[in-house]
Every structure is written in structure tokens, then in C-alpha cells.
Amino acid sequence: MKVKPATLADGAVLQVRGPNMQLLPAGGQDVPETQFWHRRLLHGDVAPADAPAEAEPPPLIAEDVKGPTQ
């Protein structure tokens, strides 16, 4: 899988080190699908490299939430 460092709201790019202690390039890099990289994705430290830098999930609206049925 290919990942890149996450971009913060102010436009700064995080500096992320891999398990080998080398910095992940800003343009992204192919990395093995290990628990380490999946955790980094889950925590938001890295993003999929093929996704746009400013891509965010759409906001959740009330119609999308199903309440308890009566």
C-alpha cells in the first residue's frame, strides 16, 4: 500500500518515521501492509497516497442517522 504523511489544517505536513526510523517522504512511499502502518492510518498520522490531501469525509447529517424504531 502507498501512504503519505498527513496534512494538518494549517497546511503543515507531519513528519512520520517508519519502523526503520527513516522519515516517510512527503510524496508518499510504498510500505508493507503491517499492523504498524494500519495503526498510523487509523490514528490519522498518514493518509493513502492516492487520496487528495484535503479530502475529508462528508459531514454526518440527521437524515443519515437511523434512530431506534418503534
PAFI-364680 format. One record per residue: residue number from 1; residue in three letters; x, y, z negated of N, C-alpha, C in turn. Coordinates in nm, 2 decimals, padded with zeros to 4 digits. Layout:
% residues N
+------+------+--------+--------+--------+--------+--------+--------+--------+--------+--------+
! nufi ! fimi !    n.X !    n.Y !    n.Z !   ca.X !   ca.Y !   ca.Z !    c.X !    c.Y !    c.Z !
+------+------+--------+--------+--------+--------+--------+--------+--------+--------+--------+
!  NUM !  ALA !      X !      Y !      Z !      X !      Y !      Z !      X !      Y !      Z !
...
+------+------+--------+--------+--------+--------+--------+--------+--------+--------+--------+
***
This chain:
% residues 70
+------+------+--------+--------+--------+--------+--------+--------+--------+--------+--------+
! nufi ! fimi !    n.X !    n.Y !    n.Z !   ca.X !   ca.Y !   ca.Z !    c.X !    c.Y !    c.Z !
+------+------+--------+--------+--------+--------+--------+--------+--------+--------+--------+
!    1 !  MET !  00.08 ! -00.12 !  00.00 !  00.00 !  00.00 !  00.00 !  00.09 !  00.12 !  00.00 !
!    2 !  LYS !  00.04 !  00.23 !  00.05 !  00.11 !  00.35 !  00.06 !  00.05 !  00.46 ! -00.03 !
!    3 !  VAL !  00.13 !  00.51 ! -00.12 !  00.09 !  00.61 ! -00.22 !  00.17 !  00.74 ! -00.21 !
!    4 !  LYS !  00.12 !  00.85 ! -00.26 !  00.20 !  00.97 ! -00.27 !  00.17 !  01.04 ! -00.40 !
!    5 !  PRO !  00.25 !  01.12 ! -00.45 !  00.22 !  01.19 ! -00.58 !  00.10 !  01.27 ! -00.57 !
!    6 !  ALA !  00.02 !  01.28 ! -00.68 ! -00.10 !  01.36 ! -00.69 ! -00.07 !  01.51 ! -00.68 !
!    7 !  THR ! -00.16 !  01.58 ! -00.63 ! -00.15 !  01.73 ! -00.63 ! -00.24 !  01.79 ! -00.73 !
!    8 !  LEU ! -00.19 !  01.88 ! -00.81 ! -00.27 !  01.94 ! -00.92 ! -00.35 !  02.05 ! -00.86 !
!    9 !  ALA ! -00.44 !  02.10 ! -00.94 ! -00.54 !  02.21 ! -00.90 ! -00.46 !  02.33 ! -00.85 !
!   10 !  ASP ! -00.35 !  02.36 ! -00.91 ! -00.27 !  02.48 ! -00.88 ! -00.18 !  02.46 ! -00.75 !
!   11 !  GLY ! -00.19 !  02.34 ! -00.69 ! -00.11 !  02.31 ! -00.58 !  00.02 !  02.25 ! -00.60 !
!   12 !  ALA !  00.06 !  02.23 ! -00.73 !  00.19 !  02.17 ! -00.76 !  00.18 !  02.02 ! -00.74 !
!   13 !  VAL !  00.28 !  01.96 ! -00.70 !  00.29 !  01.81 ! -00.68 !  00.36 !  01.75 ! -00.79 !
!   14 !  LEU !  00.30 !  01.64 ! -00.85 !  00.36 !  01.57 ! -00.96 !  00.49 !  01.50 ! -00.92 !
!   15 !  GLN !  00.58 !  01.49 ! -01.01 !  00.70 !  01.41 ! -00.99 !  00.67 !  01.28 ! -01.06 !
!   16 !  VAL !  00.67 !  01.17 ! -00.97 !  00.64 !  01.04 ! -01.02 !  00.76 !  00.95 ! -01.00 !
!   17 !  ARG !  00.80 !  00.88 ! -01.10 !  00.91 !  00.78 ! -01.09 !  00.85 !  00.64 ! -01.08 !
!   18 !  GLY !  00.91 !  00.56 ! -01.00 !  00.87 !  00.42 ! -00.99 !  00.94 !  00.34 ! -01.09 !
!   19 !  PRO !  00.91 !  00.21 ! -01.10 !  00.98 !  00.12 ! -01.19 !  01.13 !  00.12 ! -01.18 !
!   20 !  ASN !  01.18 !  00.16 ! -01.06 !  01.32 !  00.16 ! -01.03 !  01.38 !  00.29 ! -01.07 !
!   21 !  MET !  01.30 !  00.38 ! -01.13 !  01.34 !  00.51 ! -01.18 !  01.37 !  00.61 ! -01.07 !
!   22 !  GLN !  01.34 !  00.58 ! -00.94 !  01.35 !  00.68 ! -00.83 !  01.23 !  00.76 ! -00.81 !
!   23 !  LEU !  01.24 !  00.88 ! -00.78 !  01.12 !  00.97 ! -00.75 !  01.05 !  00.92 ! -00.63 !
!   24 !  LEU !  00.92 !  00.93 ! -00.64 !  00.83 !  00.90 ! -00.52 !  00.83 !  01.02 ! -00.43 !
!   25 !  PRO !  00.87 !  01.00 ! -00.30 !  00.87 !  01.12 ! -00.21 !  00.73 !  01.19 ! -00.20 !
!   26 !  ALA !  00.73 !  01.32 ! -00.18 !  00.61 !  01.39 ! -00.17 !  00.52 !  01.35 ! -00.05 !
!   27 !  GLY !  00.58 !  01.30 !  00.06 !  00.51 !  01.25 !  00.17 !  00.45 !  01.11 !  00.16 !
!   28 !  GLY !  00.49 !  01.04 !  00.05 !  00.44 !  00.91 !  00.02 !  00.54 !  00.80 !  00.06 !
!   29 !  GLN !  00.51 !  00.68 !  00.01 !  00.60 !  00.57 !  00.03 !  00.52 !  00.44 !  00.02 !
!   30 !  ASP !  00.56 !  00.34 !  00.10 !  00.50 !  00.21 !  00.08 !  00.55 !  00.15 ! -00.05 !
!   31 !  VAL !  00.46 !  00.10 ! -00.13 !  00.50 !  00.04 ! -00.26 !  00.43 ! -00.10 ! -00.27 !
!   32 !  PRO !  00.49 ! -00.19 ! -00.35 !  00.42 ! -00.32 ! -00.37 !  00.29 ! -00.30 ! -00.45 !
!   33 !  GLU !  00.19 ! -00.39 ! -00.42 !  00.07 ! -00.38 ! -00.50 !  00.09 ! -00.45 ! -00.63 !
!   34 !  THR !  00.14 ! -00.38 ! -00.72 !  00.17 ! -00.43 ! -00.86 !  00.08 ! -00.36 ! -00.96 !
!   35 !  GLN !  00.08 ! -00.41 ! -01.08 !  00.00 ! -00.35 ! -01.19 !  00.04 ! -00.21 ! -01.21 !
!   36 !  PHE !  00.18 ! -00.19 ! -01.20 !  00.23 ! -00.05 ! -01.23 !  00.17 !  00.05 ! -01.14 !
!   37 !  TRP !  00.16 !  00.02 ! -01.00 !  00.11 !  00.12 ! -00.91 ! -00.04 !  00.13 ! -00.92 !
!   38 !  HIS ! -00.11 !  00.02 ! -00.95 ! -00.25 !  00.03 ! -00.97 ! -00.29 !  00.12 ! -01.09 !
!   39 !  ARG ! -00.21 !  00.11 ! -01.19 ! -00.23 !  00.19 ! -01.31 ! -00.21 !  00.34 ! -01.28 !
!   40 !  ARG ! -00.10 !  00.37 ! -01.20 ! -00.08 !  00.51 ! -01.16 ! -00.20 !  00.56 ! -01.08 !
!   41 !  LEU ! -00.25 !  00.48 ! -00.99 ! -00.37 !  00.52 ! -00.91 ! -00.49 !  00.55 ! -01.01 !
!   42 !  LEU ! -00.51 !  00.45 ! -01.10 ! -00.62 !  00.47 ! -01.19 ! -00.61 !  00.59 ! -01.28 !
!   43 !  HIS ! -00.49 !  00.63 ! -01.32 ! -00.47 !  00.74 ! -01.41 ! -00.46 !  00.87 ! -01.33 !
!   44 !  GLY ! -00.46 !  00.87 ! -01.19 ! -00.45 !  00.99 ! -01.11 ! -00.31 !  01.04 ! -01.09 !
!   45 !  ASP ! -00.21 !  00.97 ! -01.13 ! -00.07 !  01.02 ! -01.11 ! -00.03 !  01.01 ! -00.96 !
!   46 !  VAL ! -00.09 !  00.92 ! -00.89 ! -00.07 !  00.90 ! -00.74 ! -00.20 !  00.89 ! -00.67 !
!   47 !  ALA ! -00.20 !  00.91 ! -00.54 ! -00.32 !  00.90 ! -00.46 ! -00.28 !  00.82 ! -00.33 !
!   48 !  PRO ! -00.38 !  00.76 ! -00.27 ! -00.35 !  00.69 ! -00.15 ! -00.29 !  00.79 ! -00.05 !
!   49 !  ALA ! -00.18 !  00.75 !  00.02 ! -00.11 !  00.84 !  00.11 ! -00.19 !  00.88 !  00.23 !
!   50 !  ASP ! -00.29 !  00.79 !  00.27 ! -00.37 !  00.83 !  00.39 ! -00.49 !  00.92 !  00.36 !
!   51 !  ALA ! -00.51 !  00.95 !  00.23 ! -00.62 !  01.04 !  00.19 ! -00.58 !  01.18 !  00.20 !
!   52 !  PRO ! -00.67 !  01.28 !  00.23 ! -00.63 !  01.42 !  00.23 ! -00.59 !  01.46 !  00.09 !
!   53 !  ALA ! -00.50 !  01.56 !  00.08 ! -00.45 !  01.60 ! -00.05 ! -00.56 !  01.65 ! -00.14 !
!   54 !  GLU ! -00.66 !  01.73 ! -00.09 ! -00.76 !  01.79 ! -00.17 ! -00.89 !  01.71 ! -00.17 !
!   55 !  ALA ! -00.89 !  01.59 ! -00.13 ! -01.01 !  01.51 ! -00.13 ! -01.05 !  01.48 ! -00.27 !
!   56 !  GLU ! -01.18 !  01.50 ! -00.30 ! -01.24 !  01.47 ! -00.43 ! -01.37 !  01.40 ! -00.41 !
!   57 !  PRO ! -01.41 !  01.32 ! -00.50 ! -01.54 !  01.25 ! -00.48 ! -01.65 !  01.36 ! -00.49 !
!   58 !  PRO ! -01.76 !  01.33 ! -00.42 ! -01.87 !  01.43 ! -00.42 ! -01.93 !  01.44 ! -00.56 !
!   59 !  PRO ! -01.99 !  01.55 ! -00.59 ! -02.04 !  01.57 ! -00.73 ! -02.16 !  01.48 ! -00.75 !
!   60 !  LEU ! -02.18 !  01.43 ! -00.87 ! -02.29 !  01.35 ! -00.90 ! -02.42 !  01.43 ! -00.92 !
!   61 !  ILE ! -02.53 !  01.41 ! -00.86 ! -02.65 !  01.49 ! -00.88 ! -02.75 !  01.40 ! -00.94 !
!   62 !  ALA ! -02.85 !  01.46 ! -01.00 ! -02.95 !  01.39 ! -01.08 ! -03.02 !  01.28 ! -01.00 !
!   63 !  GLU ! -03.05 !  01.30 ! -00.87 ! -03.12 !  01.20 ! -00.79 ! -03.04 !  01.07 ! -00.77 !
!   64 !  ASP ! -02.90 !  01.08 ! -00.79 ! -02.82 !  00.97 ! -00.77 ! -02.82 !  00.88 ! -00.90 !
!   65 !  VAL ! -02.87 !  00.93 ! -01.01 ! -02.86 !  00.85 ! -01.13 ! -03.00 !  00.79 ! -01.15 !
!   66 !  LYS ! -03.00 !  00.66 ! -01.17 ! -03.12 !  00.58 ! -01.20 ! -03.14 !  00.57 ! -01.35 !
!   67 !  GLY ! -03.25 !  00.62 ! -01.40 ! -03.28 !  00.62 ! -01.54 ! -03.34 !  00.49 ! -01.57 !
!   68 !  PRO ! -03.38 !  00.47 ! -01.70 ! -03.44 !  00.34 ! -01.73 ! -03.58 !  00.34 ! -01.67 !
!   69 !  THR ! -03.62 !  00.22 ! -01.62 ! -03.75 !  00.21 ! -01.56 ! -03.86 !  00.17 ! -01.66 !
!   70 !  GLN ! -03.97 !  00.22 ! -01.65 ! -04.08 !  00.20 ! -01.75 ! -04.19 !  00.12 ! -01.69 !
+------+------+--------+--------+--------+--------+--------+--------+--------+--------+--------+
***
